Amino acid sequence: MNPYVTSFLISALGLGTALTFSSSHWLLAWMGLEINTLAIIPLMTQKHSPRSVEAAAKYFITQAAAAATIMFASATNAWLTGSWDILHLSHPVSATMAFMALALKVGLAPVHFWLPEVIQGLSLTTGLILSTWQKLAPFALIIQVTPAIDSSLILGMGVASTLVGGWGGMNQTQVRKILAYSSIAHLGWMVIVSQISPSLALLGLALYIMMTTSAFLTMKASAASSLNTLATAWTKAPALAALASLTLLSLGGLPPLSGFMPKWLILQEMTKQGLPLLATFAALTALLSQFFYLRICYTMALTFSPNTSGSSPSWRFEGGQTSFLLALSTVSALGLLPITPLFLAAFAWS
């Protein structure tokens, strides 16, 4: 793709997200979401193949349905209450429709079925954008509309997402599908606490973006697409394989890595709010996710790929410039747990 076209599309992604962030009117927020959707579809199909075209078509249909539902919900609320303001989404039917449409946009269970299939058809770079940047605008709207939603619906969808994300990833062999189910599980954790403590939900989103960025970039550097290809990573780049294993364990929430921080704080907040059974169930579902992360780590570090060809395997990757974004995201994904008191002090101050 022409670099000017790529720059234009990336600028459009930033414009759409910024428009949704800064708007208090449903129409402007809807326009920002649509700009985001239309900007990423050409990026999905830049490597033209039947799989990428199918993924782009599925994504477009899903996002169009969600956008139409958002517009219908906001128009219904404006008709019933006389206000287009996002924070004035007071009618329960309109609020529920808007929340379900936003859940469809980000891929929350039980409306998550499109996400693994779409990410599987994309390159790792485009899949990274879809798993991180494209979540920002809809999640900002979710944070704003959750006060008007019944808490049982939010908690139910959050716990269902953590369960589906852990269960669905257990039998997957494709790296991108595993990361897609990881995204569903992490979104469930954020949604569970979005009504109780929005600041904790935003902290979880920020750490999820850092860890997912590191995971996608390490998989891209390893040229990994499935568990079989990951088996050769250790002999080619042992340091990269070790960092990738630690990043995946951080995604699973294993202490003392950064991914333990949001799960710890969310479970603590749920217990304070009188939801110990729900917190216990959410913690148990995290074990499902941890299982398939450990499975990947076992494949990368403790197994060797069978070599059936007559040629010797390549022992080093081709030389290339070290990615600053990969280094920064990996450090953030592994070493932020010691500054947890700083985040707690910031939440108390705010």
C-alpha positions as YAML, in Angstrom:
chain: A
units: angstrom
residues:
- id: 1
  name: MET
  ca: [0.00, 0.00, 0.00]
- id: 2
  name: ASN
  ca: [1.16, 3.52, -0.78]
- id: 3
  name: PRO
  ca: [2.78, 5.11, 2.32]
- id: 4
  name: TYR
  ca: [0.68, 8.25, 1.88]
- id: 5
  name: VAL
  ca: [-2.50, 6.19, 1.88]
- id: 6
  name: THR
  ca: [-1.34, 4.30, 4.97]
- id: 7
  name: SER
  ca: [-0.56, 7.57, 6.75]
- id: 8
  name: PHE
  ca: [-3.98, 8.94, 5.81]
- id: 9
  name: LEU
  ca: [-5.77, 5.84, 7.13]
- id: 10
  name: ILE
  ca: [-3.81, 5.86, 10.40]
- id: 11
  name: SER
  ca: [-4.60, 9.57, 10.79]
- id: 12
  name: ALA
  ca: [-8.27, 8.76, 10.21]
- id: 13
  name: LEU
  ca: [-8.10, 6.15, 12.97]
- id: 14
  name: GLY
  ca: [-6.73, 8.77, 15.34]
- id: 15
  name: LEU
  ca: [-9.34, 11.31, 14.23]
- id: 16
  name: GLY
  ca: [-12.23, 8.91, 14.79]
- id: 17
  name: THR
  ca: [-11.05, 7.96, 18.27]
- id: 18
  name: ALA
  ca: [-10.39, 11.58, 19.24]
- id: 19
  name: LEU
  ca: [-13.84, 12.60, 17.95]
- id: 20
  name: THR
  ca: [-15.54, 9.95, 20.09]
- id: 21
  name: PHE
  ca: [-13.44, 10.86, 23.13]
- id: 22
  name: SER
  ca: [-14.27, 14.56, 22.91]
- id: 23
  name: SER
  ca: [-17.98, 14.32, 22.07]
- id: 24
  name: SER
  ca: [-20.89, 14.56, 24.45]
- id: 25
  name: HIS
  ca: [-23.49, 14.18, 21.66]
- id: 26
  name: TRP
  ca: [-24.45, 10.73, 20.44]
- id: 27
  name: LEU
  ca: [-24.31, 11.75, 16.77]
- id: 28
  name: LEU
  ca: [-20.70, 12.93, 17.00]
- id: 29
  name: ALA
  ca: [-19.69, 9.82, 18.95]
- id: 30
  name: TRP
  ca: [-21.37, 7.67, 16.29]
- id: 31
  name: MET
  ca: [-19.49, 9.54, 13.56]
- id: 32
  name: GLY
  ca: [-16.18, 8.85, 15.33]
- id: 33
  name: LEU
  ca: [-16.97, 5.14, 15.54]
- id: 34
  name: GLU
  ca: [-17.86, 5.03, 11.83]
- id: 35
  name: ILE
  ca: [-14.65, 6.84, 10.85]
- id: 36
  name: ASN
  ca: [-12.71, 4.23, 12.83]
- id: 37
  name: THR
  ca: [-14.52, 1.38, 11.10]
- id: 38
  name: LEU
  ca: [-14.09, 2.75, 7.57]
- id: 39
  name: ALA
  ca: [-10.41, 3.59, 8.16]
- id: 40
  name: ILE
  ca: [-9.33, 0.13, 9.28]
- id: 41
  name: ILE
  ca: [-11.05, -1.88, 6.52]
- id: 42
  name: PRO
  ca: [-8.47, -0.91, 3.81]
- id: 43
  name: LEU
  ca: [-5.71, -1.79, 6.29]
- id: 44
  name: MET
  ca: [-7.29, -5.22, 6.71]
- id: 45
  name: THR
  ca: [-7.20, -5.91, 2.97]
- id: 46
  name: GLN
  ca: [-3.79, -4.41, 2.16]
- id: 47
  name: LYS
  ca: [-2.40, -7.95, 1.79]
- id: 48
  name: HIS
  ca: [-5.06, -9.13, -0.64]
- id: 49
  name: SER
  ca: [-6.15, -12.70, 0.02]
- id: 50
  name: PRO
  ca: [-9.50, -14.49, 0.34]
- id: 51
  name: ARG
  ca: [-9.02, -14.82, 4.09]
- id: 52
  name: SER
  ca: [-8.37, -11.10, 4.63]
- id: 53
  name: VAL
  ca: [-11.29, -10.12, 2.40]
- id: 54
  name: GLU
  ca: [-13.56, -12.47, 4.33]
- id: 55
  name: ALA
  ca: [-12.34, -11.01, 7.64]
- id: 56
  name: ALA
  ca: [-12.94, -7.45, 6.41]
- id: 57
  name: ALA
  ca: [-16.46, -8.35, 5.23]
- id: 58
  name: LYS
  ca: [-17.32, -9.97, 8.57]
- id: 59
  name: TYR
  ca: [-15.93, -6.99, 10.45]
- id: 60
  name: PHE
  ca: [-17.84, -4.49, 8.32]
- id: 61
  name: ILE
  ca: [-21.17, -6.30, 8.69]
- id: 62
  name: THR
  ca: [-20.75, -6.66, 12.46]
- id: 63
  name: GLN
  ca: [-19.70, -3.05, 12.99]
- id: 64
  name: ALA
  ca: [-22.46, -1.75, 10.72]
- id: 65
  name: ALA
  ca: [-25.08, -3.67, 12.71]
- id: 66
  name: ALA
  ca: [-23.66, -2.32, 15.98]
- id: 67
  name: ALA
  ca: [-23.55, 1.25, 14.64]
- id: 68
  name: ALA
  ca: [-27.16, 1.04, 13.44]
- id: 69
  name: THR
  ca: [-28.24, -0.23, 16.87]
- id: 70
  name: ILE
  ca: [-26.38, 2.62, 18.59]
- id: 71
  name: MET
  ca: [-28.07, 5.18, 16.37]
- id: 72
  name: PHE
  ca: [-31.49, 3.58, 16.95]
- id: 73
  name: ALA
  ca: [-30.93, 3.51, 20.74]
- id: 74
  name: SER
  ca: [-29.77, 7.14, 20.89]
- id: 75
  name: ALA
  ca: [-32.62, 8.33, 18.66]
- id: 76
  name: THR
  ca: [-35.12, 6.42, 20.81]
- id: 77
  name: ASN
  ca: [-33.67, 7.98, 23.95]
- id: 78
  name: ALA
  ca: [-33.82, 11.46, 22.37]
- id: 79
  name: TRP
  ca: [-37.44, 10.88, 21.38]
- id: 80
  name: LEU
  ca: [-38.41, 9.74, 24.88]
- id: 81
  name: THR
  ca: [-36.32, 12.15, 26.97]
- id: 82
  name: GLY
  ca: [-35.58, 15.05, 24.61]
- id: 83
  name: SER
  ca: [-31.78, 14.79, 25.04]
- id: 84
  name: TRP
  ca: [-28.98, 13.56, 22.76]
- id: 85
  name: ASP
  ca: [-26.39, 13.85, 25.54]
- id: 86
  name: ILE
  ca: [-24.41, 10.67, 26.19]
- id: 87
  name: LEU
  ca: [-24.57, 11.09, 29.96]
- id: 88
  name: HIS
  ca: [-28.36, 11.57, 29.81]
- id: 89
  name: LEU
  ca: [-29.05, 8.07, 28.50]
- id: 90
  name: SER
  ca: [-31.73, 7.52, 31.11]
- id: 91
  name: HIS
  ca: [-34.35, 5.31, 29.46]
- id: 92
  name: PRO
  ca: [-33.62, 1.66, 30.41]
- id: 93
  name: VAL
  ca: [-34.51, 0.18, 27.00]
- id: 94
  name: SER
  ca: [-32.35, 2.65, 25.11]
- id: 95
  name: ALA
  ca: [-29.48, 2.24, 27.57]
- id: 96
  name: THR
  ca: [-29.58, -1.55, 27.29]
- id: 97
  name: MET
  ca: [-29.65, -1.44, 23.48]
- id: 98
  name: ALA
  ca: [-26.72, 0.98, 23.40]
- id: 99
  name: PHE
  ca: [-24.71, -1.16, 25.81]
- id: 100
  name: MET
  ca: [-25.33, -4.34, 23.83]
- id: 101
  name: ALA
  ca: [-24.32, -2.58, 20.60]
- id: 102
  name: LEU
  ca: [-21.09, -1.34, 22.20]
- id: 103
  name: ALA
  ca: [-20.48, -4.86, 23.55]
- id: 104
  name: LEU
  ca: [-20.84, -6.14, 19.97]
- id: 105
  name: LYS
  ca: [-18.33, -3.54, 18.80]
- id: 106
  name: VAL
  ca: [-15.62, -4.61, 21.24]
- id: 107
  name: GLY
  ca: [-16.42, -8.34, 21.23]
- id: 108
  name: LEU
  ca: [-17.88, -9.08, 24.65]
- id: 109
  name: ALA
  ca: [-19.59, -12.42, 25.26]
- id: 110
  name: PRO
  ca: [-22.19, -13.49, 24.21]
- id: 111
  name: VAL
  ca: [-21.76, -11.29, 21.08]
- id: 112
  name: HIS
  ca: [-18.10, -12.20, 20.61]
- id: 113
  name: PHE
  ca: [-18.28, -14.75, 17.79]
- id: 114
  name: TRP
  ca: [-16.92, -12.47, 15.09]
- id: 115
  name: LEU
  ca: [-13.70, -11.48, 16.89]
- id: 116
  name: PRO
  ca: [-11.58, -14.69, 16.70]
- id: 117
  name: GLU
  ca: [-12.51, -15.30, 13.07]
- id: 118
  name: VAL
  ca: [-11.72, -11.72, 12.03]
- id: 119
  name: ILE
  ca: [-8.36, -11.56, 13.83]
- id: 120
  name: GLN
  ca: [-7.38, -14.97, 12.40]
- id: 121
  name: GLY
  ca: [-7.76, -13.56, 8.88]
- id: 122
  name: LEU
  ca: [-5.54, -10.52, 9.48]
- id: 123
  name: SER
  ca: [-1.83, -9.91, 9.70]
- id: 124
  name: LEU
  ca: [-0.36, -9.57, 13.19]
- id: 125
  name: THR
  ca: [0.10, -5.81, 12.76]
- id: 126
  name: THR
  ca: [-3.53, -5.20, 11.75]
- id: 127
  name: GLY
  ca: [-4.68, -7.63, 14.41]
- id: 128
  name: LEU
  ca: [-2.77, -5.57, 16.96]
- id: 129
  name: ILE
  ca: [-4.60, -2.40, 15.86]
- id: 130
  name: LEU
  ca: [-7.93, -4.20, 16.02]
- id: 131
  name: SER
  ca: [-7.20, -5.62, 19.48]
- id: 132
  name: THR
  ca: [-5.96, -2.38, 21.03]
- id: 133
  name: TRP
  ca: [-6.72, 0.92, 19.30]
- id: 134
  name: GLN
  ca: [-10.15, -0.09, 18.04]
- id: 135
  name: LYS
  ca: [-11.24, -0.86, 21.62]
- id: 136
  name: LEU
  ca: [-10.60, 2.66, 22.90]
- id: 137
  name: ALA
  ca: [-13.56, 4.58, 21.47]
- id: 138
  name: PRO
  ca: [-16.27, 1.97, 22.23]
- id: 139
  name: PHE
  ca: [-14.88, 1.39, 25.72]
- id: 140
  name: ALA
  ca: [-14.96, 5.12, 26.45]
- id: 141
  name: LEU
  ca: [-18.67, 5.05, 25.62]
- id: 142
  name: ILE
  ca: [-19.19, 1.91, 27.73]
- id: 143
  name: ILE
  ca: [-17.69, 3.71, 30.74]
- id: 144
  name: GLN
  ca: [-20.14, 6.59, 30.22]
- id: 145
  name: VAL
  ca: [-23.30, 4.51, 29.78]
- id: 146
  name: THR
  ca: [-22.76, 1.88, 32.49]
- id: 147
  name: PRO
  ca: [-24.31, 4.01, 35.29]
- id: 148
  name: ALA
  ca: [-27.67, 3.70, 33.49]
- id: 149
  name: ILE
  ca: [-27.41, -0.10, 32.99]
- id: 150
  name: ASP
  ca: [-28.69, -2.78, 35.33]
- id: 151
  name: SER
  ca: [-25.70, -4.08, 37.28]
- id: 152
  name: SER
  ca: [-26.74, -7.72, 36.88]
- id: 153
  name: LEU
  ca: [-26.46, -7.40, 33.07]
- id: 154
  name: ILE
  ca: [-22.98, -5.85, 33.30]
- id: 155
  name: LEU
  ca: [-21.69, -8.40, 35.81]
- id: 156
  name: GLY
  ca: [-23.24, -11.28, 33.88]
- id: 157
  name: MET
  ca: [-21.68, -10.27, 30.57]
- id: 158
  name: GLY
  ca: [-18.34, -9.58, 32.25]
- id: 159
  name: VAL
  ca: [-18.17, -12.99, 33.93]
- id: 160
  name: ALA
  ca: [-19.42, -14.69, 30.74]
- id: 161
  name: SER
  ca: [-16.61, -13.00, 28.80]
- id: 162
  name: THR
  ca: [-13.94, -14.18, 31.26]
- id: 163
  name: LEU
  ca: [-15.35, -17.72, 31.04]
- id: 164
  name: VAL
  ca: [-15.67, -17.74, 27.23]
- id: 165
  name: GLY
  ca: [-12.23, -16.17, 26.80]
- id: 166
  name: GLY
  ca: [-10.62, -18.84, 28.96]
- id: 167
  name: TRP
  ca: [-12.60, -21.79, 27.69]
- id: 168
  name: GLY
  ca: [-12.47, -20.83, 24.03]
- id: 169
  name: GLY
  ca: [-8.71, -20.46, 23.93]
- id: 170
  name: MET
  ca: [-7.94, -23.86, 25.46]
- id: 171
  name: ASN
  ca: [-8.24, -25.92, 22.27]
- id: 172
  name: GLN
  ca: [-6.79, -23.36, 19.83]
- id: 173
  name: THR
  ca: [-3.54, -23.89, 17.96]
- id: 174
  name: GLN
  ca: [-3.43, -20.60, 16.04]
- id: 175
  name: VAL
  ca: [-1.63, -17.75, 17.79]
- id: 176
  name: ARG
  ca: [-4.00, -15.03, 16.57]
- id: 177
  name: LYS
  ca: [-7.09, -16.91, 17.76]
- id: 178
  name: ILE
  ca: [-5.50, -17.44, 21.15]
- id: 179
  name: LEU
  ca: [-4.80, -13.71, 21.44]
- id: 180
  name: ALA
  ca: [-8.39, -12.97, 20.34]
- id: 181
  name: TYR
  ca: [-9.82, -15.11, 23.15]
- id: 182
  name: SER
  ca: [-7.35, -13.42, 25.49]
- id: 183
  name: SER
  ca: [-8.84, -10.10, 24.42]
- id: 184
  name: ILE
  ca: [-12.37, -11.33, 25.20]
- id: 185
  name: ALA
  ca: [-11.31, -12.47, 28.67]
- id: 186
  name: HIS
  ca: [-9.55, -9.20, 29.51]
- id: 187
  name: LEU
  ca: [-12.51, -7.15, 28.31]
- id: 188
  name: GLY
  ca: [-14.67, -9.18, 30.68]
- id: 189
  name: TRP
  ca: [-12.48, -8.16, 33.63]
- id: 190
  name: MET
  ca: [-12.73, -4.50, 32.63]
- id: 191
  name: VAL
  ca: [-16.51, -4.59, 32.19]
- id: 192
  name: ILE
  ca: [-17.05, -6.31, 35.55]
- id: 193
  name: VAL
  ca: [-15.57, -3.32, 37.36]
- id: 194
  name: SER
  ca: [-16.65, -0.57, 34.92]
- id: 195
  name: GLN
  ca: [-19.73, 0.37, 36.96]
- id: 196
  name: ILE
  ca: [-18.11, -0.05, 40.38]
- id: 197
  name: SER
  ca: [-14.82, 1.75, 39.68]
- id: 198
  name: PRO
  ca: [-14.30, 3.27, 36.20]
- id: 199
  name: SER
  ca: [-10.72, 4.25, 37.09]
- id: 200
  name: LEU
  ca: [-9.85, 0.59, 37.70]
- id: 201
  name: ALA
  ca: [-11.42, -0.34, 34.37]
- id: 202
  name: LEU
  ca: [-9.26, 2.24, 32.61]
- id: 203
  name: LEU
  ca: [-6.16, 0.95, 34.43]
- id: 204
  name: GLY
  ca: [-7.01, -2.55, 33.25]
- id: 205
  name: LEU
  ca: [-7.48, -1.29, 29.70]
- id: 206
  name: ALA
  ca: [-4.12, 0.52, 29.73]
- id: 207
  name: LEU
  ca: [-2.23, -2.52, 31.00]
- id: 208
  name: TYR
  ca: [-4.10, -4.80, 28.59]
- id: 209
  name: ILE
  ca: [-2.99, -2.60, 25.68]
- id: 210
  name: MET
  ca: [0.65, -2.69, 26.86]
- id: 211
  name: MET
  ca: [0.68, -6.47, 27.32]
- id: 212
  name: THR
  ca: [-1.17, -7.20, 24.07]
- id: 213
  name: THR
  ca: [1.13, -4.89, 22.12]
- id: 214
  name: SER
  ca: [4.14, -6.74, 23.50]
- id: 215
  name: ALA
  ca: [2.58, -10.14, 22.74]
- id: 216
  name: PHE
  ca: [1.68, -9.27, 19.14]
- id: 217
  name: LEU
  ca: [5.06, -7.66, 18.41]
- id: 218
  name: THR
  ca: [7.02, -10.59, 19.84]
- id: 219
  name: MET
  ca: [4.94, -13.02, 17.77]
- id: 220
  name: LYS
  ca: [5.58, -10.88, 14.71]
- id: 221
  name: ALA
  ca: [9.32, -10.80, 15.43]
- id: 222
  name: SER
  ca: [9.27, -14.59, 15.82]
- id: 223
  name: ALA
  ca: [7.27, -14.98, 12.57]
- id: 224
  name: ALA
  ca: [4.87, -17.20, 14.54]
- id: 225
  name: SER
  ca: [1.41, -18.11, 13.32]
- id: 226
  name: SER
  ca: [0.74, -21.37, 15.17]
- id: 227
  name: LEU
  ca: [2.01, -23.42, 18.08]
- id: 228
  name: ASN
  ca: [4.08, -25.55, 15.71]
- id: 229
  name: THR
  ca: [6.03, -22.56, 14.44]
- id: 230
  name: LEU
  ca: [6.58, -21.36, 18.00]
- id: 231
  name: ALA
  ca: [8.50, -24.57, 18.74]
- id: 232
  name: THR
  ca: [11.45, -23.24, 16.71]
- id: 233
  name: ALA
  ca: [11.55, -19.86, 18.44]
- id: 234
  name: TRP
  ca: [13.91, -20.92, 21.22]
- id: 235
  name: THR
  ca: [16.70, -22.08, 18.91]
- id: 236
  name: LYS
  ca: [16.40, -18.99, 16.71]
- id: 237
  name: ALA
  ca: [16.14, -16.24, 19.33]
- id: 238
  name: PRO
  ca: [16.30, -17.46, 22.93]
- id: 239
  name: ALA
  ca: [16.07, -13.99, 24.51]
- id: 240
  name: LEU
  ca: [12.99, -13.11, 22.48]
- id: 241
  name: ALA
  ca: [11.36, -16.44, 23.35]
- id: 242
  name: ALA
  ca: [12.01, -15.88, 27.05]
- id: 243
  name: LEU
  ca: [10.51, -12.38, 26.95]
- id: 244
  name: ALA
  ca: [7.52, -13.65, 24.97]
- id: 245
  name: SER
  ca: [6.91, -16.36, 27.59]
- id: 246
  name: LEU
  ca: [7.03, -13.83, 30.41]
- id: 247
  name: THR
  ca: [4.68, -11.51, 28.51]
- id: 248
  name: LEU
  ca: [2.15, -14.31, 28.06]
- id: 249
  name: LEU
  ca: [2.35, -15.18, 31.75]
- id: 250
  name: SER
  ca: [1.76, -11.51, 32.51]
- id: 251
  name: LEU
  ca: [-1.35, -11.61, 30.28]
- id: 252
  name: GLY
  ca: [-2.54, -14.50, 32.43]
- id: 253
  name: GLY
  ca: [-2.14, -12.43, 35.59]
- id: 254
  name: LEU
  ca: [0.75, -14.32, 37.18]
- id: 255
  name: PRO
  ca: [2.58, -12.45, 39.96]
- id: 256
  name: PRO
  ca: [5.02, -10.71, 40.18]
- id: 257
  name: LEU
  ca: [4.37, -9.45, 36.63]
- id: 258
  name: SER
  ca: [2.34, -6.39, 35.61]
- id: 259
  name: GLY
  ca: [-0.73, -8.36, 34.57]
- id: 260
  name: PHE
  ca: [-1.34, -9.38, 38.18]
- id: 261
  name: MET
  ca: [-2.01, -5.75, 39.18]
- id: 262
  name: PRO
  ca: [-5.42, -5.14, 37.52]
- id: 263
  name: LYS
  ca: [-6.77, -8.57, 38.48]
- id: 264
  name: TRP
  ca: [-5.64, -8.11, 42.07]
- id: 265
  name: LEU
  ca: [-7.19, -4.65, 42.37]
- id: 266
  name: ILE
  ca: [-10.41, -5.70, 40.61]
- id: 267
  name: LEU
  ca: [-10.86, -8.74, 42.88]
- id: 268
  name: GLN
  ca: [-10.18, -6.54, 45.91]
- id: 269
  name: GLU
  ca: [-12.76, -3.97, 44.78]
- id: 270
  name: MET
  ca: [-15.38, -6.64, 44.08]
- id: 271
  name: THR
  ca: [-14.86, -8.10, 47.56]
- id: 272
  name: LYS
  ca: [-15.28, -4.64, 49.09]
- id: 273
  name: GLN
  ca: [-18.56, -4.24, 47.18]
- id: 274
  name: GLY
  ca: [-19.96, -7.45, 48.69]
- id: 275
  name: LEU
  ca: [-19.43, -9.70, 45.66]
- id: 276
  name: PRO
  ca: [-17.09, -12.40, 47.02]
- id: 277
  name: LEU
  ca: [-18.71, -15.28, 45.10]
- id: 278
  name: LEU
  ca: [-18.46, -13.41, 41.80]
- id: 279
  name: ALA
  ca: [-14.85, -12.50, 42.56]
- id: 280
  name: THR
  ca: [-14.06, -16.15, 43.29]
- id: 281
  name: PHE
  ca: [-15.66, -17.30, 40.04]
- id: 282
  name: ALA
  ca: [-13.78, -14.65, 38.05]
- id: 283
  name: ALA
  ca: [-10.51, -15.73, 39.66]
- id: 284
  name: LEU
  ca: [-11.23, -19.36, 38.74]
- id: 285
  name: THR
  ca: [-11.91, -18.40, 35.12]
- id: 286
  name: ALA
  ca: [-8.50, -16.69, 35.07]
- id: 287
  name: LEU
  ca: [-6.99, -20.14, 35.64]
- id: 288
  name: LEU
  ca: [-8.45, -21.27, 32.32]
- id: 289
  name: SER
  ca: [-6.66, -18.44, 30.54]
- id: 290
  name: GLN
  ca: [-3.47, -19.17, 32.45]
- id: 291
  name: PHE
  ca: [-3.60, -22.77, 31.20]
- id: 292
  name: PHE
  ca: [-3.35, -21.92, 27.51]
- id: 293
  name: TYR
  ca: [-0.71, -19.26, 28.19]
- id: 294
  name: LEU
  ca: [1.35, -21.93, 29.96]
- id: 295
  name: ARG
  ca: [0.72, -24.20, 27.00]
- id: 296
  name: ILE
  ca: [2.28, -21.64, 24.66]
- id: 297
  name: CYS
  ca: [5.22, -21.12, 27.03]
- id: 298
  name: TYR
  ca: [5.76, -24.88, 27.19]
- id: 299
  name: THR
  ca: [5.76, -25.04, 23.39]
- id: 300
  name: MET
  ca: [8.23, -22.17, 23.07]
- id: 301
  name: ALA
  ca: [10.68, -23.07, 25.82]
- id: 302
  name: LEU
  ca: [10.51, -26.80, 26.51]
- id: 303
  name: THR
  ca: [9.85, -28.48, 23.15]
- id: 304
  name: PHE
  ca: [11.73, -28.78, 19.88]
- id: 305
  name: SER
  ca: [10.09, -28.87, 16.48]
- id: 306
  name: PRO
  ca: [10.64, -32.10, 14.51]
- id: 307
  name: ASN
  ca: [12.98, -31.46, 11.59]
- id: 308
  name: THR
  ca: [11.93, -33.62, 8.64]
- id: 309
  name: SER
  ca: [13.72, -31.68, 5.90]
- id: 310
  name: GLY
  ca: [17.24, -32.34, 4.75]
- id: 311
  name: SER
  ca: [18.36, -28.76, 5.27]
- id: 312
  name: SER
  ca: [19.60, -27.44, 8.58]
- id: 313
  name: PRO
  ca: [17.34, -24.99, 10.44]
- id: 314
  name: SER
  ca: [18.16, -21.32, 10.54]
- id: 315
  name: TRP
  ca: [19.73, -20.47, 13.88]
- id: 316
  name: ARG
  ca: [19.25, -16.72, 13.75]
- id: 317
  name: PHE
  ca: [16.66, -14.36, 12.35]
- id: 318
  name: GLU
  ca: [17.57, -11.96, 9.61]
- id: 319
  name: GLY
  ca: [19.14, -8.81, 10.97]
- id: 320
  name: GLY
  ca: [16.80, -5.94, 11.60]
- id: 321
  name: GLN
  ca: [16.45, -2.84, 13.69]
- id: 322
  name: THR
  ca: [15.23, -3.43, 17.24]
- id: 323
  name: SER
  ca: [11.73, -2.08, 17.74]
- id: 324
  name: PHE
  ca: [11.52, 0.62, 20.41]
- id: 325
  name: LEU
  ca: [7.78, -0.06, 20.75]
- id: 326
  name: LEU
  ca: [8.47, -3.75, 21.39]
- id: 327
  name: ALA
  ca: [11.04, -2.91, 24.08]
- id: 328
  name: LEU
  ca: [8.82, -0.31, 25.75]
- id: 329
  name: SER
  ca: [5.70, -2.49, 25.76]
- id: 330
  name: THR
  ca: [7.64, -5.51, 27.06]
- id: 331
  name: VAL
  ca: [9.13, -3.55, 29.95]
- id: 332
  name: SER
  ca: [5.66, -2.19, 30.79]
- id: 333
  name: ALA
  ca: [4.12, -5.67, 30.57]
- id: 334
  name: LEU
  ca: [6.66, -7.14, 32.99]
- id: 335
  name: GLY
  ca: [7.72, -4.55, 35.56]
- id: 336
  name: LEU
  ca: [4.85, -2.28, 36.68]
- id: 337
  name: LEU
  ca: [3.65, -4.29, 39.68]
- id: 338
  name: PRO
  ca: [6.01, -2.57, 42.21]
- id: 339
  name: ILE
  ca: [4.40, 0.82, 41.52]
- id: 340
  name: THR
  ca: [0.90, -0.41, 42.42]
- id: 341
  name: PRO
  ca: [0.82, 1.89, 45.53]
- id: 342
  name: LEU
  ca: [1.33, 4.85, 43.19]
- id: 343
  name: PHE
  ca: [-1.80, 3.90, 41.23]
- id: 344
  name: LEU
  ca: [-3.75, 3.38, 44.45]
- id: 345
  name: ALA
  ca: [-2.70, 6.81, 45.68]
- id: 346
  name: ALA
  ca: [-3.75, 8.33, 42.36]
- id: 347
  name: PHE
  ca: [-7.18, 6.67, 42.59]
- id: 348
  name: ALA
  ca: [-7.61, 7.90, 46.18]
- id: 349
  name: TRP
  ca: [-6.65, 11.41, 45.14]
- id: 350
  name: SER
  ca: [-9.04, 11.45, 42.20]
...
